[in-house]
Amino acid sequence: MDDYLIRVWNDLVGRISGPMSFRLLLQPTMATIFAIRDGLQDARTRQPPYFYSVFTDANHRSSLLREGWHSVAKVFILAIVLDCVYQFIVLRWIYPVEALIVAFQLAIVPYLLLRGIVNRIARRFGKAELKTSAGVPRAPNR
């Protein structure tokens, strides 16, 4: 077991300086763009911070997770595919657990962390009008 963990750790650290390292910037950037987009939408509709709601709102948890997954799924799948290509080129083998770890770190973590922060910042500093479900502008509640 210790040998397995050491190999996984060394493989994960090796990705930083290995070929295709551009993906270590590209994928979190894409997740950040989606988090900003969704966080601003949450602020416009006065939704509570996303990550907080996932843990505290049991009634809407599944719909929140489904909606979040829909936003970040393409980046997550791309992260898995690119990591498998990297593994095949460098390691000459594909380790699915390592690919999932890397994809989670590059796509899911930035999205989860930033969406709520963007929501809070936008609600604090935003002066934009909010739209009702009928599409009629209304003043934000303060």
N, C-alpha and C positions, 0 to 999 in steps of 0.2 A: 504494500500500500504506500509506503514512504517513497519507493522508487517511482510509482505512478504519479504521485503529487509533485515530486521534484521534476519529472519530465514535463508535466502539464505547466508548471510554473516557468520552466526554462523555455518551453515553446511559446508561452504567452509573452514573456519578456522579449524573446527573439523577434517578435512581430514589429517591434518599435523601429528597429533599424534595418529590417529585411526589405526585400522587394515589395512593391505595391504598398508602401507605407503611406501613400497619398490618401488611401481609404480611411486612415486613422483620423484625418481631418475632414474628409468629404462626408462621411456618414454622420458624424455628430453635427456637422453643419446642416445637413438636410433635416435631421431630427429637430434641431434648433429652429429651423424655418417653420416646420410644421407646428412646433410647440408655441412659437410666437403667434402664428395665425390662429390657432385654437384658443390660446390664452386671451387674445384680443376679442375673439368671438365670445368667450365666457364673460369677459368684462362688460361687453355690450349688452349681454342678456342677464347680467347680474347673477351669474352662477358663482357658487363658492369655489375656492381653489380646488383644482382637479384632484391632486394626490390626496389631499385632506378628505375630500368627499368620498373617494374610493374606500377609505377606511371607516368613515363615520356614517355614511348614508347607506345602510344595508338595503333599503327599499330600491335604490337606483344603482346599486353597485354593478350588477351585471350589464346594465345598459351603458354605464360609464366606461366599463372595461371594453365593451364591444366597440363603442365609439372611439376610444383611444387607440385600440388595436387597428381599427379601420384607418386611422390617420397615419400610423407609423408602420403598418405592415409591409409596405413596399420597401422602405428603408431597411427593415429587419431582414427581409428575405434577401435583398441585395447584399447585406452584410454577411449573411450565411454563405451565399454563393461565392462572393469574393474571398472569404476566408478559406473556403474549400479549394479554390484555385490556388491561393497562396500555399496552403498545406501540400497540395499535390506537387507544386513547383519546388518548394523548399524541403519539405519533409518526406516527399515521395510516398505519402500515405494520407488518408483523410481521417481525422479524429472528430466525430460529430459533436461530442460534448464540448470540446474546445471551440468549435465553430459556434455553438449556442452561447457559450460564455462570452465570446468576443462580440457576437451580434447583440447580445443583451446590453453589454457595456457601451457599444457604439451607437445603438439606436434607442433602446428603451430608457436607459438611465437619463440621458440628456432630456428626452421628452418629458419624463415624469418630473424631473427637477425644475425645468424651466417653464412649463405651462402654467403652473400655479404662481410662480414669481411674476411672470408677464401679466397675468390676471390682476394680481395685487397692485403692481406698478400702474397699469392702465386704469384701474379703478381709482387709484389715489390721484393721479395727475390728469386723467382724461376729462375733458369737458364736453365730449360729443353727446348728442342726443341719443336716447335709447328708442328702439322701435317696439311697439306693442305687437302682439300676434296678428293684429289686423293690418300692420304695416304703417300705422299712423305714428308720426314722431311724438314723443313725449319727453318732458324734462326728466333728468335722472333724479332718483330719490336721494336726499341728503340728510 
